Amino acid sequence: MTSTVETQPAHWGGVFAMSLCVFALIASEFMPVSLLTPIASSFEVSKGQAGQAIAISGAFAVLTSLCISAVAAHLDRKLLLLVLTGIMAISGTIVAIAPNYVIFMIGRALIGVVIGGFWSLSASIAMRLVPKHQLPRALAIFNGGNALATVIAPPLGAFLGSIIGWRSAFFCVVPVAVAVFLWQMVSLPAMRTERRPGSGNVFKLLRRPAIAMGMASVGLFFMGQFALFTYVRPFLETVTQVEVSALSLVLFGMGIAGVIGTGLIGAVLKEHRLYPTLIAIPVVMAAIAVILIAFGHSLATTAGVLGVWGLIGTAAPVGWWTWLARSLPQDAEAGGGLMVAVIQFAITLGAVIGGLLFDWSGYQTTFAASGMLLLTTAILTVLASRANAV
């Protein structure tokens, strides 16, 4: 018997084009983390205000992810992806030439639109590009772009910022976005949608207790993660007192650890290990926040624990997307939109709270708040696992 899964063609060129798109997107999203200090100096704002470049992109990603299902129901997904990729190039250009802080933030808002739109549709697009039995491989290639950007973007951003300036560092993403646009144009098939009643209603999923608690855990995890991670550079400069070259190495080490963690977590996420893994990760990260407060003046200790942070923090989203796939196999797109909204809202809130605390009372309070949020994540994940078992 021949199934549609067996006869569906695989569009691997499109998969790799999407992986490069992920690379450019992640590089654009988190470039401010490694360039926070020069950005703040250029616009004569505080480091906390400069950190809101992460917050505003997160806010617009939330808004986009909540409405993209309705838009996607009427548009060919190939056309939608091309529009989003074009906006990514425009965003990078605006940020690079911004004459003032307001224009800079408008450019950052545009990248938020791309983030929300792309990640909400990523799982369903992967399902359209390859047969079902090859979907894990396609998703792994997607995530490869994420991991590569995590490795390259922060240290390369810091390095390029010191050589050619932060504006030129941001503009380096634009040619990549243009290349992605052209590659997608020739490699992606037409991807028209089948409309399903109620498919755009993401909030109905929260009526399920296990989903509601799981989404709350996701939100608290990312809030705690980015309350600390957004302000790693000023912490390393003022507390650990590293030079730009050492700063780039520390960030590079975090990225390499993240690639390793992403490669290993698939073997860990067996059916019975999913929840224990999702509980253990935020507990370890909370412990790292405490260690940084106590021993942040030591370069060796700081570099070591930040490496562990990268190892498990970069891999954690793979665990949560696995949870989503297992919990909502029939509502992947609606669940994806909801999770993206939760994640981006959490990143926004984490960056805002972290920035306010960092400006108000320094890194100790910021990192302590991060640790408390991560511990609360672990508690909620325990409750989610019990609700799922009922």
C-alpha positions in Angstrom: 0.0 0.0 0.0 1.5 3.4 -1.0 1.0 6.2 1.4 1.3 9.9 0.9 4.2 10.0 3.3 6.2 7.7 1.0 5.3 9.6 -2.2 5.8 13.1 -0.9 9.0 14.6 -2.4 11.8 15.9 -0.2 12.9 19.4 -0.8 16.3 19.4 0.9 17.5 22.6 -0.9 14.6 24.3 0.8 15.5 22.7 4.2 19.1 24.0 3.9 17.8 27.5 2.8 15.7 27.5 5.9 18.7 26.6 8.1 20.6 29.5 6.6 17.5 31.7 7.3 17.6 30.5 11.0 21.3 31.4 11.1 20.7 35.0 9.9 17.7 35.4 12.1 19.4 34.2 15.3 22.4 36.3 14.5 20.2 39.4 14.0 18.1 38.7 17.1 21.0 38.4 19.6 23.7 40.6 18.1 23.0 43.4 20.7 24.1 41.0 23.5 27.7 41.2 22.3 27.5 44.9 21.3 25.6 46.3 24.2 28.4 48.6 25.5 29.2 50.3 22.2 25.5 50.7 21.3 24.9 52.4 24.6 27.9 54.7 24.1 26.9 55.6 20.6 23.3 56.7 21.5 24.3 58.0 24.9 21.9 55.8 26.8 22.4 53.4 29.7 23.4 49.7 29.2 19.9 48.8 30.5 18.3 51.0 27.8 20.5 49.5 25.2 19.4 46.0 26.4 15.8 47.0 25.5 16.8 46.3 21.9 16.2 42.6 22.8 13.0 43.5 24.6 11.4 45.4 21.7 12.1 42.6 19.2 10.6 40.2 21.7 7.5 42.3 22.1 6.8 42.5 18.3 7.6 38.8 18.0 4.8 38.1 20.5 2.3 40.2 18.5 3.2 38.6 15.2 3.1 35.0 16.5 -0.4 35.5 17.8 -1.8 36.7 14.5 0.4 34.9 12.0 -1.9 31.8 11.8 -4.7 34.0 10.5 -2.4 35.5 7.9 -0.9 32.2 7.0 -4.4 30.7 6.4 -4.7 33.0 3.4 -1.2 33.1 2.0 1.1 30.6 0.3 3.8 30.0 3.0 6.6 30.4 0.4 5.4 34.0 -0.3 5.1 34.6 3.4 8.6 33.4 4.1 10.0 35.6 1.3 8.2 38.6 2.7 9.6 37.9 6.2 13.2 37.4 4.8 12.9 40.7 3.0 11.9 42.4 6.2 14.9 40.9 7.9 17.2 42.6 5.4 15.4 45.9 5.8 15.7 45.7 9.6 19.4 45.1 9.4 19.9 48.1 7.1 17.8 50.4 9.4 19.7 49.4 12.5 23.1 49.9 10.8 22.3 53.4 9.6 20.1 54.5 12.5 20.8 58.2 13.3 19.3 58.0 16.8 18.0 55.5 19.4 14.4 55.7 18.2 15.2 54.7 14.6 17.4 52.0 16.0 14.5 50.6 18.0 12.2 50.7 15.0 14.7 48.5 13.1 14.8 46.1 16.1 11.0 46.0 16.1 11.0 44.8 12.5 13.3 41.9 13.3 10.8 41.0 16.0 8.1 40.6 13.3 10.3 38.2 11.4 11.2 36.2 14.6 7.5 35.8 15.5 6.4 34.9 12.0 9.2 32.5 11.2 9.3 30.4 14.4 5.5 30.1 14.5 5.5 28.5 11.0 8.8 26.6 11.2 7.5 23.2 12.3 4.6 23.2 9.8 6.9 24.3 7.0 9.3 21.5 7.8 6.4 19.0 7.6 5.7 20.3 4.1 9.2 20.1 2.8 10.0 16.5 3.7 8.1 13.2 4.2 7.0 12.5 7.8 9.7 9.8 8.4 12.4 12.4 7.5 11.0 15.2 9.6 13.4 14.7 12.6 16.4 15.1 10.2 14.9 18.3 8.7 14.3 19.8 12.1 17.8 18.9 13.1 19.2 20.8 10.1 16.9 23.8 11.0 18.4 23.7 14.5 21.9 23.5 13.1 21.5 27.0 11.8 20.4 28.1 15.3 23.4 26.4 17.0 25.9 27.8 14.4 24.6 31.3 14.9 24.8 30.9 18.7 28.5 29.9 18.3 29.5 32.5 15.7 27.3 35.6 16.2 28.2 36.7 19.8 32.1 36.4 19.5 32.1 37.6 15.9 29.8 40.5 16.7 32.1 41.5 19.6 35.2 41.1 17.4 33.7 43.0 14.3 32.4 45.7 16.6 35.9 46.3 17.9 37.4 46.4 14.4 34.7 48.0 12.1 32.2 49.3 14.6 28.9 47.9 15.8 26.9 49.4 12.8 29.0 47.5 10.3 28.7 44.4 12.4 24.9 44.6 12.2 25.1 45.3 8.5 27.0 42.0 7.9 23.8 40.1 8.4 22.1 41.9 5.4 24.0 40.2 2.6 23.2 36.8 4.3 19.5 37.7 4.4 19.6 38.6 0.7 21.3 35.3 -0.2 18.6 33.5 1.9 15.9 35.3 0.0 17.3 34.2 -3.4 17.9 30.7 -2.3 14.3 30.4 -0.9 12.9 31.7 -4.1 14.4 28.9 -6.2 14.4 26.0 -3.7 11.0 26.3 -1.8 8.0 24.7 -3.4 4.6 26.4 -3.3 3.0 25.8 0.1 -0.6 26.6 0.0 -2.6 25.9 3.2 -5.6 23.9 4.0 -7.9 25.9 6.2 -9.3 24.2 9.3 -12.0 25.6 11.5 -10.6 27.1 14.7 -7.0 26.5 13.6 -6.1 30.1 14.3 -7.3 30.1 17.9 -4.2 29.5 19.9 -5.6 30.4 23.3 -8.1 27.5 23.4 -5.0 25.2 24.0 -4.6 26.8 27.5 -7.8 25.1 28.6 -5.8 22.0 29.1 -4.1 22.1 32.5 -0.9 20.3 31.4 -0.5 22.7 28.5 -1.2 25.8 30.6 1.4 24.7 33.2 3.9 23.7 30.6 3.6 27.1 28.8 4.0 28.9 32.2 7.2 26.8 32.7 8.5 27.8 29.3 7.8 31.5 30.0 9.5 31.5 33.3 12.5 29.6 31.9 13.2 32.1 29.1 12.5 35.0 31.4 15.1 33.8 33.9 17.6 32.9 31.2 17.5 36.3 29.4 17.4 38.3 32.6 20.9 37.1 33.1 22.2 36.4 29.5 21.3 39.8 28.1 23.8 41.4 30.5 26.6 39.0 30.3 28.9 41.4 28.4 28.7 44.3 30.9 29.1 41.7 33.7 32.3 40.3 32.1 33.7 43.8 31.5 33.0 45.4 34.9 33.2 42.4 37.3 35.4 39.8 35.7 37.2 42.7 33.9 38.1 41.0 30.6 39.4 42.6 27.5 37.6 42.3 24.1 39.7 39.4 23.0 39.0 37.4 26.2 35.3 38.4 26.0 35.1 37.0 22.5 36.7 33.7 23.7 34.3 33.4 26.6 31.3 33.9 24.3 32.7 31.6 21.7 33.1 28.9 24.4 29.5 29.3 25.4 28.5 28.9 21.7 30.6 25.8 21.2 29.2 24.3 24.4 25.7 25.1 23.0 26.4 23.1 19.8 27.6 20.2 21.8 24.5 20.3 24.1 22.2 20.5 21.2 23.8 17.5 19.7 23.6 15.5 22.9 20.1 16.3 24.1 18.4 14.2 21.5 19.8 11.1 23.1 18.7 12.3 26.5 15.1 13.1 25.6 13.7 9.6 25.7 10.0 9.3 26.6 10.6 8.7 30.3 13.4 11.3 30.6 11.7 14.3 29.1 10.3 15.9 32.3 13.4 15.0 34.5 15.6 16.8 31.9 13.3 19.8 31.7 13.4 20.0 35.5 17.1 19.5 35.9 18.2 22.2 33.4 16.7 25.3 35.2 18.0 24.0 38.6 21.5 23.8 37.2 21.2 27.2 35.6 19.9 28.7 38.9 23.0 27.3 40.6 25.2 29.0 37.9 23.6 32.3 38.6 24.5 32.0 42.3 28.1 30.9 41.4 28.5 34.0 39.2 27.4 36.3 42.0 29.9 34.7 44.4 32.9 34.0 42.1 32.3 36.3 39.2 35.7 38.0 39.7 37.5 34.7 38.7 37.9 34.4 35.0 38.4 30.7 35.1 35.4 30.0 37.2 33.2 32.4 35.2 34.3 31.0 31.9 33.7 27.4 33.1 30.2 28.0 34.5 29.1 30.1 31.5 30.3 27.2 29.3 27.9 24.9 31.3 25.2 27.6 30.9 25.7 27.5 27.1 25.7 23.7 27.1 22.3 23.3 28.7 20.7 26.6 28.0 21.1 26.3 24.2 19.8 22.7 24.3 16.8 23.5 26.5 14.5 24.8 23.6 14.9 21.4 21.9 13.5 19.8 25.0 10.5 22.2 25.1 9.8 21.8 21.4 9.9 18.0 21.9 7.4 18.5 24.8 5.1 20.5 22.4 5.2 17.9 19.7 4.3 15.1 22.1 1.7 17.1 23.9 0.0 18.6 20.8 0.5 16.3 17.8 -2.7 17.5 16.1 -2.3 21.2 16.9 1.4 21.8 16.0 0.9 25.1 14.3 -1.4 26.7 16.9 0.8 25.3 19.6 3.9 26.7 17.9 2.4 30.2 17.6 1.4 30.1 21.3 4.9 28.9 22.4 6.6 31.5 20.3 4.4 34.2 21.9 5.2 32.9 25.4 8.9 32.7 24.7 9.2 36.1 23.1 7.1 37.7 25.8 9.3 36.1 28.4 12.5 37.2 26.7 11.0 40.8 26.5 10.1 40.7 30.2 13.3 39.2 31.2 15.4 41.8 29.3 13.2 44.6 30.7 13.4 43.4 34.3 17.1 42.5 34.0 17.9 46.0 32.6 15.9 47.8 35.3 17.6 45.8 38.1 21.0 46.1 36.5 20.7 49.9 36.3 19.1 50.1 39.8 21.3 47.9 41.9 23.8 46.0 39.8 24.4 42.5 38.6 23.9 40.8 42.0 20.2 41.6 42.1 19.8 40.8 38.4 21.4 37.4 38.6 19.6 36.6 41.9 16.2 37.3 40.2 17.3 35.1 37.3 18.0 32.3 39.7 14.7 32.6 41.5 12.8 32.5 38.2 14.7 29.4 37.0 13.9 27.6 40.3 10.2 28.5 39.9 10.4 27.0 36.4 11.5 23.7 37.8 8.7 23.6 40.3 6.1 24.4 37.7 7.5 21.7 35.4 7.0 19.2 38.1 3.4 20.2 38.3 3.0 20.0 34.5 4.4 16.5 34.5 1.8 15.4 37.1 -1.0 17.1 35.2 0.1 15.3 32.0 0.1 12.0 33.8 -3.6 12.4 34.9 
